Every structure is written in structure tokens, then in C-alpha cells.
Amino acid sequence: MGEVAKLFYQGHASVRITTVEGKTIYVDPFAGAGYDVPGRIILRPGEELKIEK
């Protein structure tokens, strides 16, 4: 089996996904610790999609 993305529980409903290519995606980020890795894509319910270049 090849490499797979990694899923990290951030707390509350928030998760961080790190892709095989090293890109970071935050889903429903919450204030607190554990957000030290810059996110390329940040998904928040009820808001527009934010993609960092």
C-alpha cells in the first residue's frame, strides 16, 4: 500500500489533514493550540473557501 493522507483531531469538530504532498487542510478550525502548521486550505462552515497560495 502506498502513502496516505494523515488525519489529526484538533478538538471540538476541527480536524487537520496533511496530504501525501505535504499540504495542510483545516476543517472547521477552532481557537486554541495545535494550529502551528500553516494551512493551504481552510474550510469553515458558512464561509467562503479560503486557499492560501
Secondary structure, 3 states (H helix, E strand, C coil): CCCCCEEEEEECCEEEEECCCCCEEEECCCCCCCCCCCCCEEECCCCCCEECC
